[in-house]
Amino acid sequence: MAGKTRKSEASTSSSSGDNNNNRGETVVSDCGRRRSSCGYCKSTSSTSVSHGLWAHSITVDDYQDLLDRGWRRSGSFLYKPEMEKTCCPSYTIRLRASDFVPSKEQQRVSKRIQRFVDGTLEVKKSVEATKDPSISASACSEASSSGTKESLSNKNKEKNVGDHITNYLSEQVDNVIRTCSESGQFPCSVQLPKASVKKVSQAKRKLLVEGAEDLMYSSNIAFQIAATIRQAQSIAKDASRSAEDNPLSPKIIAEKLAASLDQLANTNGLAIRACNGHINFYTATTQVSSNEDSHIALGAQESATERKDFSLRKSSVHPQGKRRRLEIRLKRSSFDPEEFALYRRYQINVHNDTLDLVSESSYRRFLVDTPLVPVQPTGDSRVPLCGFGSFHQQYVIDGRLVAVGVIDILPKCLSSKYLFWDPDFAFLSLGKYSALQEIGWVKENEVHCPSLQYYYLGYYIHSCSKMRYKAAYCPSELLCPLRYQWVPFDIAQPLLDRKPYVVLSDFVLLQNGESSQPLVPENVMEVQGDENHNEDSNDVLIDGDDEEEDGDDDEEDDDEFESDDDDSGPDSFGQTSVEIENGNVSDILIGLKGSRLRYKVCNLILCMI
């Protein structure tokens, strides 16, 4: 099966439509088997084995079908691992976007980006200072390392100030509790617990709808007081009262304490409110964090009670957090100097490439050049609003390009090829964020194009730990390397734990009580004398004698890029053959002595000879 190209199911089924003729033709050259060192297992010998095709042009329908047979592309080079021979078998992995369930970690990534855009996320000064993308990350690291001691000192000071604030607020709550006991609102015979006010972490803060306040501190003392009083009172007296009717329920206690703390709020600029039994302290003026926009400063020490007075005031060091503008732009694949500059920074600073390896020509071959014949939107449900083809998805923050995702949009899927990002923004986990955005894009566009349902993440390599992150986007499926059936990852994982190469569908068939003998789809047949043909089907060319030299020069060995398509490789097919669905043989273009003739013409010539 390795190395065979075939007519796409989509092009055959849409042959009656008038739009199919606009999708061009597929022309490929056989590059044969290729062996190279492996970037996954770091093998220095030629243990990575794959088969390659050089694509002069390829329709989106045919490339979709090649993906579903285990192929991938690097620029215009198509490759497929020889799964039984290569050192690190690579399984195509995909996800149905509508079934995607984000993990807690993936949700945290989205929230972190949102806080960064809102201006409430603490960021390093190097990110704000490096407005010029030409400044290298190393320069930023040097600047940050020179201030390491100062940063640690500031953190210690901030922690001490934070402890003083919570201690001070706890003491104020205790004073109010004492006053309530003396006034008879709480039983004076009961020893009540001490209050504890805690700082609310940045991740757990809940901004109000109007966006005017920010939760800073909270205390659950009302729950402790209610429990203590219930234990102290007689069971006969309290058993008949429900928690809602009980005047000493946590909700009522919290409201009493919050009302008595109004004076503290007026003095220190804090908004204090009871919320479901909790006493919450908010900043009353603007959305802030303790380290960015404001801080509670230590006031004069009272000589009589040795209590500290705190007031909320704006910091003169850190400017108020401002909202940022995040734009996601989708454009057809083309060379962009700004993208190339970002790519070069990424490769040098993240992957430690040398400058001579990151040339414009290699960048063009790897991420700009594409054999996919673009398809423009048709205004119906067969094509999404952006069309089909190869695209670059740009992520721009306040006019600065921070990441670029290289993707292919095909009839059934969005196929993710590569992502490069600004090293200054590594803290945002842009790789994970872009994957979530691409999954979301598929969900949204399935409405306009119902056939577009899947998100392809490239190859999954179980034996390589750095590639296992792809399985975190679940529920995912792996492609069986023999029968090309999709198998749930949960079924495939224990099998791959035992050995790297597995015929995954065997175990699915065994579970269903079916035979484990290799299956050949009924609608798949070799090019051997089938006379059925369809005049409107797409053209597929296999060049055997007229192979171009460019195929050997393509950067098929993606070790140096460490992309999702690393170790592009060669697949096994000893003799070039074409596999076609529905037997559309007659219109295949065949390279013969430098000319391109259709199969039916060649067949006629051979019969005459």
C-alpha positions in Angstrom: 0.0 0.0 0.0 2.9 2.3 0.7 3.6 4.9 -1.9 0.3 4.5 -3.8 -1.7 7.6 -4.7 -5.3 7.4 -5.6 -8.3 9.3 -6.8 -9.9 11.2 -4.0 -13.4 10.1 -2.9 -14.5 13.7 -2.8 -13.5 14.4 -6.4 -15.1 11.3 -7.7 -18.4 11.9 -5.8 -18.5 15.5 -6.9 -17.8 14.8 -10.5 -21.3 15.7 -11.6 -20.9 19.2 -10.2 -19.6 22.1 -12.2 -17.2 23.2 -9.4 -14.9 20.1 -9.6 -13.2 21.2 -12.8 -11.9 24.3 -11.0 -9.9 22.2 -8.5 -7.1 21.5 -10.9 -5.1 18.4 -11.3 -2.6 16.3 -9.2 0.9 15.8 -10.7 3.5 14.0 -8.6 6.9 12.5 -9.1 8.2 9.4 -7.4 11.3 10.1 -5.3 11.6 6.5 -3.9 12.7 5.3 -0.6 14.7 7.6 1.6 16.8 6.8 4.7 18.1 9.4 7.2 19.1 9.8 10.8 16.2 10.2 13.3 15.5 13.4 15.2 13.1 11.6 17.6 15.3 8.8 18.9 18.5 10.7 18.1 19.8 7.9 16.0 22.9 8.9 14.1 22.6 6.0 11.6 20.0 5.9 8.8 17.3 4.3 10.8 14.4 6.6 9.7 12.9 5.0 6.6 10.2 6.6 4.5 9.0 7.0 0.9 8.7 10.3 -0.9 6.8 11.9 -3.7 7.5 15.4 -5.2 4.2 17.2 -5.8 4.2 19.6 -8.7 0.5 20.2 -7.9 -2.1 18.4 -5.9 -5.8 19.0 -5.4 -7.1 19.5 -1.9 -9.3 16.4 -2.4 -6.4 14.2 -3.3 -4.2 15.5 -0.4 -7.1 14.9 2.0 -7.1 11.3 0.8 -3.4 11.0 1.2 -3.6 12.3 4.8 -6.1 9.5 5.4 -3.5 7.0 4.0 -0.7 8.2 6.4 1.0 10.8 4.1 2.2 14.3 5.1 3.9 17.2 3.3 6.9 19.3 3.9 6.7 22.1 1.4 6.0 20.4 -1.9 7.5 17.1 -0.7 5.1 14.3 0.3 6.3 11.6 2.5 5.1 8.5 4.4 7.0 6.4 6.9 7.6 2.8 6.2 6.0 1.8 9.5 7.4 -1.7 9.7 11.0 -0.6 9.0 11.4 2.9 10.4 12.8 3.3 13.9 10.0 5.5 15.2 6.6 4.6 13.6 4.5 7.7 13.0 0.7 7.4 13.3 -1.5 10.1 11.8 -3.6 11.6 14.7 -6.8 13.5 14.4 -9.7 14.8 16.5 -13.3 15.5 15.8 -13.6 19.1 16.7 -17.2 18.9 17.9 -16.2 16.1 20.4 -13.3 18.0 21.9 -13.3 18.3 25.7 -10.5 20.7 26.9 -8.5 19.6 30.0 -8.0 21.8 33.0 -4.5 22.7 31.8 -5.9 23.7 28.4 -8.5 25.8 30.1 -5.8 27.5 32.1 -4.0 28.4 28.9 -7.0 30.1 27.5 -7.6 32.0 30.8 -4.0 33.1 30.9 -4.2 34.6 27.4 -7.5 36.3 28.4 -5.9 37.9 31.5 -2.9 39.0 29.5 -5.3 40.7 27.0 -7.3 42.2 29.8 -4.1 43.6 31.4 -4.5 41.7 34.6 -1.7 39.1 34.1 1.6 39.8 35.7 4.3 40.0 33.0 8.0 40.4 33.0 9.3 43.8 32.1 11.3 42.3 29.2 8.1 41.5 27.3 6.8 45.1 27.6 10.2 46.6 26.9 11.0 44.5 23.8 8.8 46.4 21.3 11.4 45.9 18.5 11.1 42.3 17.3 14.7 42.5 16.0 16.0 42.5 19.6 17.0 38.9 20.4 15.8 36.9 23.3 19.3 36.6 24.6 19.6 40.3 25.0 16.4 40.2 27.1 17.7 37.4 29.2 20.9 39.3 29.9 18.9 42.3 31.1 16.7 40.1 33.2 19.6 38.2 34.7 21.3 41.4 35.8 18.3 42.2 37.9 17.8 38.7 39.4 18.9 39.7 42.9 16.7 42.8 42.8 13.8 40.8 41.6 14.1 38.3 44.5 14.4 41.1 47.0 11.2 42.7 45.6 9.4 39.4 45.8 10.4 39.0 49.5 9.2 42.5 50.2 5.9 41.9 48.4 5.4 38.7 50.4 6.0 40.5 53.7 3.7 43.3 52.8 1.0 40.8 51.8 1.3 39.0 55.2 1.0 42.4 56.9 -2.2 43.1 55.0 -3.9 39.8 55.7 -2.9 40.0 59.4 -4.3 43.5 59.6 -7.6 42.6 58.0 -7.9 39.5 60.2 -7.5 41.7 63.2 -10.1 44.1 62.1 -12.6 41.2 61.5 -11.8 39.9 65.1 -12.6 43.4 66.5 -16.0 43.3 64.7 -16.7 39.8 66.0 -15.9 40.9 69.6 -18.2 43.9 69.2 -21.0 41.7 68.0 -20.5 39.4 71.0 -20.6 42.3 73.4 -23.8 43.7 71.9 -25.5 40.3 72.2 -25.7 39.6 68.4 -23.5 36.5 69.1 -23.7 34.4 72.3 -21.2 35.9 74.7 -20.8 32.6 76.5 -19.3 30.9 73.4 -15.6 31.1 72.7 -15.5 32.1 69.0 -12.7 31.2 66.7 -10.1 33.7 65.4 -10.6 35.2 61.9 -8.3 34.4 59.1 -8.3 36.5 56.0 -6.4 35.1 53.0 -5.2 36.6 49.7 -7.1 35.2 46.7 -4.7 33.9 44.0 -4.7 35.4 40.6 -6.1 32.3 39.0 -9.1 32.2 41.3 -10.1 35.8 41.1 -13.5 36.5 39.7 -14.0 39.8 38.0 -17.4 41.3 38.4 -19.6 41.8 35.3 -19.2 45.5 35.3 -15.5 45.1 35.5 -15.1 47.9 38.1 -13.7 45.8 41.0 -11.3 43.0 41.6 -11.5 40.4 44.4 -8.3 40.6 46.5 -8.9 38.9 49.9 -11.5 36.6 51.4 -12.4 34.9 54.8 -14.7 32.0 55.6 -14.9 32.9 59.4 -18.7 33.0 59.2 -18.8 29.3 58.6 -16.5 28.6 61.6 -18.6 30.9 63.9 -21.9 29.2 62.8 -20.5 25.8 63.5 -19.1 26.7 66.8 -22.4 28.3 68.0 -24.4 25.3 66.8 -22.2 22.9 68.7 -22.5 25.1 71.9 -26.3 25.5 71.8 -28.6 22.7 72.9 -29.7 20.2 70.3 -33.4 20.6 71.4 -33.3 24.3 70.7 -31.7 24.2 67.2 -32.7 20.9 65.8 -36.1 22.2 64.5 -34.5 25.1 62.7 -33.3 24.8 59.1 -30.1 26.4 58.1 -32.0 29.0 56.1 -34.2 30.0 59.0 -31.4 30.0 61.5 -30.5 33.6 62.3 -27.0 32.4 63.0 -26.4 30.7 59.6 -23.1 31.5 57.8 -24.9 33.7 55.3 -26.5 35.9 58.0 -23.3 36.0 60.1 -21.3 37.1 57.0 -23.8 39.9 56.3 -23.6 41.2 59.9 -19.8 41.3 59.8 -19.7 42.9 56.4 -22.1 45.6 57.5 -20.0 46.3 60.5 -16.8 46.5 58.4 -18.2 49.4 56.3 -16.0 51.9 58.3 -12.9 49.8 57.4 -13.9 50.0 53.7 -14.3 53.8 53.8 -10.9 54.2 55.5 -8.9 51.9 53.3 -10.6 52.1 49.9 -11.8 48.5 50.0 -15.2 47.3 49.1 -16.4 44.6 51.5 -19.3 42.4 50.8 -20.8 39.1 52.0 -21.1 36.4 49.4 -22.7 33.1 50.2 -21.2 33.1 53.7 -17.8 34.5 52.7 -16.5 37.9 53.5 -14.9 39.3 50.4 -12.6 42.3 50.1 -12.5 44.1 46.7 -10.5 46.9 45.3 -13.0 49.7 45.0 -11.5 51.8 42.2 -10.1 49.8 39.3 -9.1 46.3 38.2 -5.7 45.7 39.7 -3.3 43.1 41.0 -1.2 43.5 44.0 2.0 43.7 42.0 1.0 45.6 38.9 -1.4 48.5 39.4 -1.7 49.1 43.1 -0.5 48.0 46.5 -1.7 48.4 50.0 0.9 50.5 51.8 1.9 50.3 55.4 0.8 53.3 57.3 1.9 54.8 60.5 2.1 52.5 63.5 -0.3 53.2 66.3 1.7 53.6 69.5 -1.1 52.5 71.9 -2.4 49.3 70.2 0.7 48.7 67.9 -1.7 48.2 65.0 -0.8 49.1 61.5 -3.0 51.3 59.3 -3.1 50.5 55.6 -4.4 52.5 52.7 -5.0 51.7 49.1 -3.0 53.9 46.7 -1.8 53.8 43.2 1.7 52.7 42.6 4.0 55.2 41.0 6.3 52.4 39.7 4.0 50.2 37.7 1.5 51.8 35.3 -2.1 50.8 35.4 -2.7 47.6 33.4 -4.1 48.4 30.0 -6.1 46.2 27.7 -4.3 44.7 24.8 -5.6 44.0 21.3 -5.3 40.4 20.1 -6.0 39.8 16.4 -6.0 36.5 14.6 -5.6 36.8 10.8 -5.9 34.1 8.2 -4.0 34.7 4.9 -3.0 32.5 2.0 0.5 31.0 2.1 3.0 33.6 0.8 6.4 35.0 1.8 6.2 37.7 4.4 9.4 39.4 5.6 7.9 40.0 9.0 7.0 36.3 9.4 10.5 35.2 8.2 12.1 37.5 10.8 10.0 35.9 13.5 10.7 32.4 12.2 14.5 33.1 12.3 14.3 34.4 15.9 12.3 31.4 16.9 14.7 28.9 15.4 17.8 30.5 16.8 16.5 31.2 20.3 14.2 28.2 20.8 15.9 25.4 18.8 19.5 26.8 18.9 19.9 26.8 15.1 22.8 28.7 13.7 22.2 31.7 11.4 23.4 29.9 8.3 20.8 27.1 8.7 17.9 29.6 8.9 18.0 30.9 5.3 15.2 32.5 3.4 15.4 29.8 0.8 15.0 27.0 3.3 12.1 28.8 5.0 10.4 29.2 1.7 10.7 25.5 0.8 9.6 24.4 4.2 6.7 26.7 5.1 5.8 28.9 2.2 5.9 26.7 -0.9 2.8 24.5 -1.3 1.6 22.2 -4.1 -2.0 22.5 -3.0 -4.2 24.0 -5.7 -6.2 26.7 -4.0 -10.0 26.6 -4.1 -11.9 29.8 -3.7 -15.2 30.0 -1.8 -18.2 29.1 -3.9 -21.0 30.6 -1.7 -22.4 27.2 -0.9 -21.9 24.6 1.8 -19.1 22.7 -0.1 -16.4 25.2 0.6 -15.8 27.3 3.7 -15.8 31.1 3.5 -12.0 31.3 3.3 -11.7 28.6 0.6 -9.4 25.5 0.6 -5.6 25.5 0.4 -2.5 26.4 2.4 -2.7 29.3 4.9 -0.7 31.2 7.5 -2.6 32.1 10.6 -1.1 35.2 12.3 -1.4 36.1 16.0 -0.9 39.8 16.5 -0.9 41.6 19.8 -1.1 45.4 19.7 0.2 45.4 16.1 3.2 43.0 16.9 3.4 39.6 15.2 3.9 37.1 18.0 3.1 33.7 16.4 2.3 32.1 13.0 0.5 28.8 12.5 1.1 27.1 9.1 -2.0 25.1 8.2 -3.8 23.4 5.4 -7.6 23.7 5.1 -9.0 20.7 3.3 -12.5 19.3 2.5 -12.6 17.3 5.8 -10.2 19.0 8.1 -7.8 21.7 9.2 -4.3 20.1 9.1 -1.8 21.7 11.4 1.7 21.7 10.0 3.9 24.0 12.0 3.9 26.9 14.5 6.6 29.4 15.3 6.3 32.1 18.0 8.1 35.1 19.6 10.4 33.8 22.4 9.5 36.8 24.5 6.0 35.4 24.8 6.9 31.9 25.8 5.0 32.3 29.1 1.7 32.4 27.2 2.1 28.8 25.9 1.2 29.9 22.4 1.6 26.4 21.0 -1.3 25.1 23.1 -3.3 28.3 22.5 -3.0 28.1 18.8 -4.2 24.4 18.8 -7.2 25.4 20.8 -7.9 28.3 18.4 -7.6 25.9 15.4 -10.0 23.4 17.0 -12.4 26.3 17.6 -12.0 27.4 14.0 -13.1 24.0 12.7 -16.1 24.0 15.1 -17.2 27.4 13.8 -16.7 26.6 10.1 -18.4 23.3 10.2 -21.6 25.3 10.2 -20.7 26.7 6.7 -19.1 23.6 5.4 -20.5 20.4 7.1 -17.8 18.1 5.6 -15.1 20.0 7.5 -15.2 18.3 10.9 -11.7 17.2 11.9 -8.5 18.7 13.3 -5.3 16.8 12.2 -2.3 17.2 14.5 0.3 15.6 12.2 2.1 12.5 13.4 1.8 10.9 16.8 5.0 9.0 17.8 4.4 7.0 21.0 8.1 6.2 21.4 9.0 9.9 21.5 8.0 11.6 24.7 8.0 15.1 23.3 5.3 14.1 20.8 2.9 12.6 23.3 1.4 15.9 24.1 -0.8 15.5 21.0 -2.9 12.9 22.7 -3.9 15.5 25.3 -6.3 16.8 22.8 -9.0 14.3 23.2 -10.9 12.2 22.3 -8.4 11.6 19.5 -8.0 8.8 16.9 -4.9 7.1 15.4 -4.8 5.8 11.8 -4.2 2.1 11.4 -1.1 1.7 9.3 -2.4 -1.3 7.4 -6.2 -0.9 6.9 -6.3 2.9 7.3 -9.2 2.7 9.8 -9.4 5.2 12.6 -8.9 3.7 16.1 -9.7 5.5 19.3 -6.5 6.5 21.1 -7.7 4.9 24.4 -7.6 1.5 22.6 -4.3 2.2 20.8 -2.3 3.5 23.8 -1.9 0.2 25.7 -1.0 -1.6 22.5 1.7 1.0 21.7 3.1 0.6 25.2 4.1 -2.9 24.3 5.7 -2.3 20.9 6.1 0.7 18.5 4.5 -0.8 15.4 1.0 -2.2 15.8 -1.8 -3.0 13.3 -4.3 -1.1 15.4 -7.4 -2.3 13.6 -6.7 -5.9 14.4 -7.6 -5.4 18.0 -10.7 -3.4 17.1 -11.8 -6.3 14.9 -11.1 -8.8 17.6 -13.1 -6.8 20.1 -16.0 -6.9 17.6 -15.6 -10.6 17.0 -14.5 -10.2 13.4 -11.7 -11.8 11.5 -8.3 -10.3 11.9 -7.2 -11.1 8.3 -6.1 -8.0 6.4 -9.0 -6.3 4.7 -9.1 -4.5 1.4 -11.9 -1.9 0.9 -14.3 -3.0 -1.7 -14.1 0.3 -3.5 -10.3 0.2 -3.8 -8.6 -1.5 -6.8 -5.3 -1.4 -8.5 -4.8 0.1 -12.0 -5.0 -3.1 -13.9 -7.4 -3.1 -16.8 -10.4 -1.4 -15.3 -12.1 0.3 -18.1 -14.6 2.3 -16.1 -13.9 6.0 -16.2 -15.4 9.4 -15.4 -14.7 12.3 -17.7 -15.1 14.9 -14.9 -12.8 13.4 -12.4 -9.6 15.0 -11.2 -6.3 14.1 -13.0 -3.5 12.3 -11.1 0.0 12.1 -12.7 2.7 9.8 -11.6 6.0 10.7 -13.3 8.3 7.7 -13.4 10.8 8.6 -16.1 10.8 12.4 -15.9 11.6 12.9 -12.3 12.7 16.4 -11.3 15.9 17.2 -9.4 14.0 19.4 -7.0 12.6 16.4 -5.2 16.1 15.5 -3.9 16.8 19.0 -2.8 13.7 19.5 -0.7 14.1 19.9 3.0 12.4 16.7 3.7 14.5 15.9 6.7 12.8 18.2 9.2 15.0 17.3 12.2 16.4 20.8 12.1 12.9 22.3 12.4 11.5 20.0 15.1 8.0 20.6 13.7 5.0 18.4 13.8 6.2 17.0 10.6 9.7 16.1 11.8 11.6 13.4 10.0 9.6 13.6 6.9 10.2 10.5 5.2 10.1 8.0 2.7 7.6 5.3 2.3 7.9 1.9 0.8 6.8 1.3 -2.6 9.0 -0.8 -4.8 6.9 -0.2 -8.0 4.9 2.9 -8.5 1.2 2.1 -8.8 -2.0 4.1 -8.5 -4.9 3.1 -6.4 -8.2 4.6 -7.3 -11.6 4.7 -5.7 -14.5 3.8 -8.0 -12.2 2.7 -10.8 -11.6 6.1 -12.6 -8.6 4.8 -14.5 -8.9 6.2 -18.0 -8.2 9.9 -17.3 -5.0 9.3 -15.2 -2.0 11.2 -16.7 1.1 9.1 -17.2 4.6 10.5 -17.7 6.0 8.8 -20.8 9.2 9.9 -22.5 8.8 13.4 -21.3 5.2 13.6 -22.4 2.0 13.3 -20.4 -0.7 11.0 -21.9 -3.9 9.8 -20.4 -4.1 6.1 -19.5 -6.7 5.3 -22.2 -4.4 6.8 -24.9 -1.4 4.8 -23.6 -3.5 1.7 -23.5 -4.5 2.2 -27.1 -0.9 2.7 -28.2 0.2 -0.4 -26.4 -2.5 -2.5 -28.0 -1.5 -1.2 -31.4 2.1 -2.2 -30.7 
